Amino acid sequence: MAALRDETELAEDGSRREQSAARRQFAVTMLCDVVLPVGLYYVLRGAGCGELLSLLISAAAPALNTAYHVVTRRKVDAVGVFVIAILVLVGLGSFISGSPRLTLARGGWFTGLIALWILGSLYTSRPFTYRALKTLLPGKSEALEGYWRGDPHFRRIWRGLTVLWGVGLLVDAALRVIMAYTLPVDTVPALDGVLYFVTYLVLQVITNVVLHRTGVFQLIFPGRGRRRVPAGSRGPAETKDDGTA
């Protein structure tokens, strides 16, 4: 019993470390992709730079962050390359046209493409939110695959959450494009940053509510609170491949 308890505690410690690392990564991403560009834009505007130049320079922060991860990991990240390509193309288009609004709208178009990619993952073997879960919890990958293969209810939940995030980001993208072309240029960067946090917070809260109410959170982290297993759920040892792999 003592050995089993020690093994459970080690697994829980591993899960906490994985979640802590994910939170740190999220904080760095927020700093480089949201806070720093917005702050840099207003610093440049206060120094007398024009709208277009300030937007183009502030957009360099996310690109440099993405390039840094590609270099340090020594691995070409398709999403990272996509981000850099979008930023470069929008920057060139804005420079040629002389329109700061095209640069302002880049976040909306980029978010819209990401939303479509998320919704497109519904037609693959594993939807976006489930893949994201496995990335955040690599130590539970085997157990998660067992639940995925053996529990249709578990699969429906993650497909439903993928729809939630895809549609939510489409709404976010539409709002960004509308703001870019209708509001004063100097107000849009700050509103973009606020909208990012609002969208993430709303989607994350709904996701957590769904995971708790359906019992999936307790299934993944059985040591935290009362476990309420979804109907029909089976553990990894009881699963069999149903052809959905």
C-alpha positions as CSV (number, residue, x, y, z in Angstrom):
1,M,0.0,0.0,0.0
2,A,2.9,2.4,0.8
3,A,4.5,1.7,-2.5
4,L,1.2,2.4,-4.3
5,R,0.7,5.6,-2.4
6,D,4.3,6.7,-3.2
7,E,3.7,5.9,-6.9
8,T,0.4,8.0,-6.9
9,E,2.1,10.9,-5.2
10,L,5.0,10.8,-7.8
11,A,2.4,10.8,-10.6
12,E,0.6,13.8,-9.1
13,D,3.9,15.7,-8.6
14,G,4.7,15.1,-12.2
15,S,1.3,16.4,-13.3
16,R,1.8,19.5,-11.1
17,R,5.2,20.1,-12.7
18,E,3.8,19.7,-16.2
19,Q,1.0,22.2,-15.4
20,S,3.4,24.6,-13.8
21,A,5.6,24.5,-16.9
22,A,2.6,25.1,-19.1
23,R,1.6,28.1,-17.1
24,R,5.1,29.6,-17.3
25,Q,5.1,29.0,-21.1
26,F,1.7,30.7,-21.4
27,A,3.0,33.7,-19.3
28,V,6.0,34.1,-21.6
29,T,3.8,33.9,-24.7
30,M,1.4,36.6,-23.3
31,L,4.4,38.8,-22.5
32,C,6.0,38.5,-25.9
33,D,2.9,38.3,-28.1
34,V,0.5,40.7,-26.3
35,V,1.9,42.9,-23.6
36,L,5.3,43.7,-25.2
37,P,3.9,44.7,-28.7
38,V,1.1,46.8,-27.2
39,G,3.5,48.6,-24.8
40,L,6.1,49.1,-27.5
41,Y,3.5,50.6,-29.9
42,Y,2.5,53.3,-27.4
43,V,6.1,54.0,-26.4
44,L,7.0,54.6,-30.1
45,R,3.9,56.7,-30.6
46,G,4.8,58.8,-27.5
47,A,8.3,59.3,-29.0
48,G,6.8,60.7,-32.2
49,C,6.8,57.7,-34.5
50,G,4.0,57.4,-37.1
51,E,1.2,54.9,-36.8
52,L,2.4,52.5,-39.5
53,L,6.1,52.5,-38.4
54,S,5.0,51.9,-34.7
55,L,2.8,49.0,-35.7
56,L,5.5,47.4,-37.9
57,I,8.2,47.7,-35.2
58,S,5.9,46.4,-32.4
59,A,4.9,43.4,-34.6
60,A,8.6,42.3,-34.5
61,A,8.3,41.1,-30.9
62,P,6.1,38.1,-31.7
63,A,8.2,37.2,-34.7
64,L,11.4,37.3,-32.7
65,N,9.9,35.2,-30.0
66,T,8.8,32.6,-32.5
67,A,12.2,32.6,-34.3
68,Y,13.9,32.2,-30.9
69,H,11.9,29.0,-30.2
70,V,12.7,27.6,-33.6
71,V,16.4,28.3,-33.1
72,T,16.7,27.0,-29.5
73,R,14.7,23.9,-30.1
74,R,16.5,23.2,-33.4
75,K,13.3,22.1,-34.9
76,V,11.2,23.7,-37.6
77,D,7.8,24.3,-36.1
78,A,5.1,24.5,-38.8
79,V,2.9,26.8,-36.6
80,G,5.9,29.1,-35.9
81,V,6.8,29.3,-39.6
82,F,3.2,30.1,-40.3
83,V,3.2,33.0,-37.8
84,I,6.4,34.5,-39.1
85,A,5.1,34.2,-42.7
86,I,1.9,36.0,-41.8
87,L,3.7,38.8,-40.0
88,V,6.1,39.3,-42.9
89,L,3.4,39.2,-45.6
90,V,1.2,41.6,-43.7
91,G,4.2,43.9,-43.0
92,L,5.1,44.1,-46.6
93,G,1.5,44.7,-47.7
94,S,1.1,47.5,-45.1
95,F,4.5,49.0,-46.2
96,I,3.5,49.0,-49.9
97,S,0.0,50.2,-49.3
98,G,0.9,52.7,-46.6
99,S,-2.2,51.6,-44.6
100,P,-1.8,51.0,-40.9
101,R,-5.3,49.4,-40.8
102,L,-4.0,46.4,-42.8
103,T,-1.4,45.9,-40.1
104,L,-4.0,46.3,-37.3
105,A,-6.2,43.6,-39.0
106,R,-3.4,41.1,-39.1
107,G,-4.4,39.7,-35.7
108,G,-7.9,39.1,-36.9
109,W,-6.9,37.3,-40.1
110,F,-4.4,35.2,-38.3
111,T,-6.8,34.3,-35.5
112,G,-9.4,33.4,-38.1
113,L,-7.0,31.0,-39.9
114,I,-6.1,29.4,-36.6
115,A,-9.8,29.0,-35.8
116,L,-10.4,27.3,-39.2
117,W,-7.4,25.0,-38.6
118,I,-8.9,24.1,-35.2
119,L,-12.3,23.2,-36.7
120,G,-10.5,21.3,-39.5
121,S,-8.9,19.1,-36.8
122,L,-12.4,17.6,-36.2
123,Y,-11.9,15.6,-39.4
124,T,-8.6,14.1,-38.2
125,S,-8.1,11.2,-35.8
126,R,-7.5,13.5,-32.8
127,P,-9.1,17.0,-32.5
128,F,-7.1,20.1,-31.5
129,T,-8.1,20.3,-27.8
130,Y,-7.3,16.7,-27.1
131,R,-3.9,17.1,-28.8
132,A,-3.3,20.2,-26.7
133,L,-4.1,18.3,-23.6
134,K,-1.6,15.6,-24.4
135,T,1.0,18.3,-25.1
136,L,0.4,19.8,-21.7
137,L,0.4,16.5,-19.9
138,P,3.0,14.3,-21.6
139,G,3.2,12.0,-18.5
140,K,-0.4,11.0,-18.9
141,S,-0.3,10.4,-22.6
142,E,-0.7,6.6,-22.4
143,A,-3.6,6.9,-20.0
144,L,-5.3,9.5,-22.1
145,E,-5.0,7.4,-25.2
146,G,-6.6,4.5,-23.3
147,Y,-9.6,6.7,-22.4
148,W,-9.8,8.0,-26.0
149,R,-9.9,4.6,-27.5
150,G,-12.3,3.1,-25.0
151,D,-14.7,5.8,-24.1
152,P,-17.0,7.4,-26.8
153,H,-18.2,9.9,-24.1
154,F,-14.6,11.1,-23.6
155,R,-14.1,11.6,-27.3
156,R,-17.4,13.6,-27.7
157,I,-16.3,15.9,-24.9
158,W,-13.0,16.8,-26.6
159,R,-14.6,17.2,-30.0
160,G,-17.2,19.5,-28.4
161,L,-14.5,21.6,-26.8
162,T,-12.7,21.8,-30.1
163,V,-15.9,23.2,-31.7
164,L,-16.1,25.7,-28.8
165,W,-12.6,27.0,-29.3
166,G,-12.9,27.1,-33.1
167,V,-16.1,29.1,-33.0
168,G,-15.0,31.3,-30.2
169,L,-11.8,32.2,-32.0
170,L,-13.8,32.9,-35.2
171,V,-15.9,35.4,-33.2
172,D,-12.7,36.9,-31.8
173,A,-11.2,37.2,-35.3
174,A,-14.3,39.0,-36.7
175,L,-14.3,41.5,-33.8
176,R,-10.6,42.3,-34.4
177,V,-11.1,43.0,-38.1
178,I,-14.1,45.2,-37.4
179,M,-12.1,47.2,-34.8
180,A,-9.2,47.5,-37.2
181,Y,-11.3,49.1,-39.9
182,T,-13.8,51.2,-37.8
183,L,-12.0,52.5,-34.7
184,P,-9.3,55.2,-34.4
185,V,-5.9,53.6,-35.1
186,D,-4.4,54.5,-31.7
187,T,-7.2,52.8,-29.7
188,V,-7.0,49.4,-31.5
189,P,-3.7,48.0,-30.1
190,A,-4.9,48.3,-26.5
191,L,-8.4,46.9,-27.3
192,D,-6.7,44.0,-29.2
193,G,-4.8,43.1,-26.0
194,V,-7.9,43.3,-23.8
195,L,-9.9,41.2,-26.3
196,Y,-7.2,38.5,-26.2
197,F,-7.4,38.1,-22.5
198,V,-11.2,38.3,-22.5
199,T,-11.5,35.6,-25.2
200,Y,-9.0,33.3,-23.5
201,L,-10.6,33.8,-20.1
202,V,-14.2,33.1,-21.4
203,L,-13.1,30.0,-23.3
204,Q,-11.0,28.7,-20.5
205,V,-13.7,29.1,-17.9
206,I,-16.3,27.3,-20.1
207,T,-13.8,24.5,-20.7
208,N,-13.1,24.0,-17.0
209,V,-16.8,24.0,-16.2
210,V,-17.4,21.4,-18.9
211,L,-14.5,19.2,-17.7
212,H,-15.7,19.4,-14.0
213,R,-19.4,18.9,-14.7
214,T,-18.8,15.9,-17.0
215,G,-16.2,14.3,-14.6
216,V,-13.4,14.4,-17.1
217,F,-11.2,16.5,-14.8
218,Q,-11.6,13.9,-12.0
219,L,-10.9,11.2,-14.5
220,I,-7.6,12.7,-15.6
221,F,-6.7,13.8,-12.0
222,P,-8.3,11.1,-9.8
223,G,-6.5,12.3,-6.7
224,R,-8.1,15.8,-6.7
225,G,-11.6,15.9,-5.2
226,R,-14.3,13.4,-5.6
227,R,-14.0,11.3,-8.7
228,R,-17.1,11.3,-10.9
229,V,-16.3,9.1,-13.9
230,P,-18.3,9.7,-17.1
231,A,-20.8,7.1,-18.0
232,G,-19.3,4.2,-19.9
233,S,-15.7,5.3,-19.1
234,R,-13.1,2.7,-18.9
235,G,-9.5,2.8,-17.7
236,P,-6.5,2.3,-20.0
237,A,-6.2,-1.3,-18.9
238,E,-9.8,-2.1,-19.9
239,T,-9.7,-0.4,-23.3
240,K,-9.7,-1.8,-26.7
241,D,-9.1,-0.2,-30.0
242,D,-12.4,0.7,-31.6
243,G,-11.0,1.8,-34.9
244,T,-10.8,5.5,-34.0
245,A,-7.0,5.7,-33.7
